[in-house]
Amino acid sequence: MGGGRGRRSNPAGDSIPQLCHRTPGVPIDVPVPTPPHVPQPRPPRPHCCVSLQASCSVSPQDLAVPNAGWSAAMCEQYQRLLRCTTNGSWRRIPSYRRGLDHLPEVLQMTVDPGPGPRLFLRNVDAEGAGFEYAIFLHASGRRTRCLCQVGPYLEGHQGFAHGGAIATLVDTTVGTCALAAAKMSAMTAKLSISYLAPVPLGAVVVADSRVEQHEGRKIFLSCQVCDTQRDTLYAEATALFIQVEDNNSPPSPAACPQR
Ligand SMILES: CCCCCCCCCC(=O)SCCNC(=O)CCNC(=O)[C@H](O)C(C)(C)COP(=O)(O)OP(=O)(O)OC[C@H]1O[C@@H](n2cnc3c(N)ncnc32)[C@H](O)[C@@H]1OP(=O)(O)O
């Protein structure tokens, strides 16, 4: 589905094959929003370099591995990508329920055994219902490849993925690439996406990202989202990430235009 509408993608020309839990609905205490006219202090930057809580007895579960919700196609493509890690040219990045996907040289995960904040892409517990994904990082540290099965809870138009879900996938793929390139925390400053063909729910897609330019604190990246056969280009994107020091004070709020 959608195969005829996307642009044909260019082969990436690399050594990797061309590929294009638990209880649902854990209640979360949602804070009551403060009225918009009350000025609020800017929240601190996310602290990425958080040490593993030694006191926590719960072993974090790596979710970037096959589970019962993965389709045969997803499993097959995952195994293909995994084979490319054996010579060290690529490596799989572990992923946890809490904390960003795990790049130990850049950040360490937090361990959260209970309900509370969750990584956005890991907020659905039912296997296969939300984002099922695994990210691979190239040895250059400047390319990432995300294999993702788009679950039914990501629906936008009937039978197809929500554009925001695709944006999340892209942001995460380029974000991982930016963090690896920066070797420090970085945040999305700009994300531009062209949606070229609708992604059917249940589809397995591959998002390929690379650093295009790295100038000081600014990292410019590109990303393409394709089917596993590289027949359909679902989306292409460019992004700008800005390196941030974890212990910096937050930037002053941007002035809001007067109405
Ligand atoms: C393994 C782990 C995987 C993790 C993947 C996670 C992916 C998820 C990533 C996210 O979703 S992050 C959440 C969404 N992003 C934000 O919430 C960021 C909100 N914005 C900010 O906090 C600040 O605006 C920002 C940190 C991006 C920049 O503020 P700074 O004060 O540090 O930057 P500054 O204003 O000094 O600008 C530095 C340079 O960047 C440029 N710049 C900043 N924002 C820009 C912008 N939006 N567009 C274009 N250029 C921009 C700016 O012009 C300047 O260029 P020059 O050095 O050439 O003068």
The ligand as an SDF file (V2000), in Angstrom:
LIG
                    3D

 59 61  0  0  0  0  0  0  0  0999 V2000
   20.4880    7.7660   22.0690 C   0  0  0  0  0  0  0  0  0  0  0  0
   19.6010    8.8950   22.3860 C   0  0  0  0  0  0  0  0  0  0  0  0
   18.6020    9.2330   21.3310 C   0  0  0  0  0  0  0  0  0  0  0  0
   17.8730   10.4680   21.6530 C   0  0  0  0  0  0  0  0  0  0  0  0
   17.0300   10.9650   20.5540 C   0  0  0  0  0  0  0  0  0  0  0  0
   16.2300   12.0740   21.0910 C   0  0  0  0  0  0  0  0  0  0  0  0
   15.6460   12.9010   20.0050 C   0  0  0  0  0  0  0  0  0  0  0  0
   14.6730   13.8570   20.5820 C   0  0  0  0  0  0  0  0  0  0  0  0
   15.2180   15.2340   20.4880 C   0  0  0  0  0  0  0  0  0  0  0  0
   14.1690   16.1850   20.9150 C   0  0  0  0  0  0  0  0  0  0  0  0
   13.0310   16.0210   20.6290 O   0  0  0  0  0  0  0  0  0  0  0  0
   14.6580   17.5470   21.7980 S   0  0  0  0  0  0  0  0  0  0  0  0
   13.0920   18.2980   22.2260 C   0  0  0  0  0  0  0  0  0  0  0  0
   12.6400   19.3320   21.2210 C   0  0  0  0  0  0  0  0  0  0  0  0
   13.5420   20.4680   21.2070 N   0  0  0  0  0  0  0  0  0  0  0  0
   13.4950   21.4120   22.1460 C   0  0  0  0  0  0  0  0  0  0  0  0
   12.7220   21.3710   23.0690 O   0  0  0  0  0  0  0  0  0  0  0  0
   14.5000   22.5130   22.0170 C   0  0  0  0  0  0  0  0  0  0  0  0
   13.9200   23.8580   22.4810 C   0  0  0  0  0  0  0  0  0  0  0  0
   14.8760   24.9110   22.1380 N   0  0  0  0  0  0  0  0  0  0  0  0
   15.9350   25.1950   22.9570 C   0  0  0  0  0  0  0  0  0  0  0  0
   16.0860   24.6460   24.0570 O   0  0  0  0  0  0  0  0  0  0  0  0
   16.9180   26.1640   22.4480 C   0  0  0  0  0  0  0  0  0  0  0  0
   16.3040   27.0310   21.5340 O   0  0  0  0  0  0  0  0  0  0  0  0
   18.1310   25.4650   21.7560 C   0  0  0  0  0  0  0  0  0  0  0  0
   18.8480   24.5930   22.7760 C   0  0  0  0  0  0  0  0  0  0  0  0
   17.7080   24.6360   20.5520 C   0  0  0  0  0  0  0  0  0  0  0  0
   19.0880   26.5310   21.2760 C   0  0  0  0  0  0  0  0  0  0  0  0
   19.2720   27.4570   22.3250 O   0  0  0  0  0  0  0  0  0  0  0  0
   20.7310   27.9950   22.6730 P   0  0  0  0  0  0  0  0  0  0  0  0
   20.5670   29.1890   23.5340 O   0  0  0  0  0  0  0  0  0  0  0  0
   21.5770   26.8820   23.1700 O   0  0  0  0  0  0  0  0  0  0  0  0
   21.2790   28.3910   21.2430 O   0  0  0  0  0  0  0  0  0  0  0  0
   21.6490   29.8430   20.7190 P   0  0  0  0  0  0  0  0  0  0  0  0
   20.4680   30.7290   20.7020 O   0  0  0  0  0  0  0  0  0  0  0  0
   22.8830   30.3020   21.4570 O   0  0  0  0  0  0  0  0  0  0  0  0
   22.0140   29.5340   19.2100 O   0  0  0  0  0  0  0  0  0  0  0  0
   23.1790   28.7750   18.8710 C   0  0  0  0  0  0  0  0  0  0  0  0
   23.2480   28.7790   17.3680 C   0  0  0  0  0  0  0  0  0  0  0  0
   22.1710   27.9440   16.8640 O   0  0  0  0  0  0  0  0  0  0  0  0
   21.3230   28.7250   16.0180 C   0  0  0  0  0  0  0  0  0  0  0  0
   19.9520   28.3220   16.2700 N   0  0  0  0  0  0  0  0  0  0  0  0
   19.3850   28.0730   17.4750 C   0  0  0  0  0  0  0  0  0  0  0  0
   18.0970   27.7110   17.3250 N   0  0  0  0  0  0  0  0  0  0  0  0
   17.8640   27.7550   15.9990 C   0  0  0  0  0  0  0  0  0  0  0  0
   16.7130   27.4780   15.2120 C   0  0  0  0  0  0  0  0  0  0  0  0
   15.5630   27.0870   15.7590 N   0  0  0  0  0  0  0  0  0  0  0  0
   16.8290   27.5880   13.8730 N   0  0  0  0  0  0  0  0  0  0  0  0
   17.9990   27.9560   13.3030 C   0  0  0  0  0  0  0  0  0  0  0  0
   19.1280   28.2200   14.0050 N   0  0  0  0  0  0  0  0  0  0  0  0
   19.0470   28.1190   15.3260 C   0  0  0  0  0  0  0  0  0  0  0  0
   21.5570   30.1630   16.4570 C   0  0  0  0  0  0  0  0  0  0  0  0
   21.2560   31.0590   15.4050 O   0  0  0  0  0  0  0  0  0  0  0  0
   23.0350   30.1390   16.7510 C   0  0  0  0  0  0  0  0  0  0  0  0
   23.7590   30.1780   15.5420 O   0  0  0  0  0  0  0  0  0  0  0  0
   25.1580   30.9820   15.4520 P   0  0  0  0  0  0  0  0  0  0  0  0
   26.0830   30.2730   16.4200 O   0  0  0  0  0  0  0  0  0  0  0  0
   25.5640   30.8060   14.0260 O   0  0  0  0  0  0  0  0  0  0  0  0
   24.8510   32.3820   15.8260 O   0  0  0  0  0  0  0  0  0  0  0  0
  1  2  1  0
  2  3  1  0
  3  4  1  0
  4  5  1  0
  5  6  1  0
  6  7  1  0
  7  8  1  0
  8  9  1  0
  9 10  1  0
 10 11  2  0
 10 12  1  0
 12 13  1  0
 13 14  1  0
 14 15  1  0
 15 16  1  0
 16 17  2  0
 16 18  1  0
 18 19  1  0
 19 20  1  0
 20 21  1  0
 21 22  2  0
 21 23  1  0
 23 24  1  0
 23 25  1  0
 25 26  1  0
 25 27  1  0
 25 28  1  0
 28 29  1  0
 29 30  1  0
 30 31  2  0
 30 32  1  0
 30 33  1  0
 33 34  1  0
 34 35  2  0
 34 36  1  0
 34 37  1  0
 37 38  1  0
 38 39  1  0
 39 40  1  0
 39 54  1  0
 40 41  1  0
 41 42  1  0
 41 52  1  0
 42 43  1  0
 42 51  1  0
 43 44  2  0
 44 45  1  0
 45 46  1  0
 45 51  2  0
 46 47  1  0
 46 48  2  0
 48 49  1  0
 49 50  2  0
 50 51  1  0
 52 53  1  0
 52 54  1  0
 54 55  1  0
 55 56  1  0
 56 57  2  0
 56 58  1  0
 56 59  1  0
M  END
$$$$
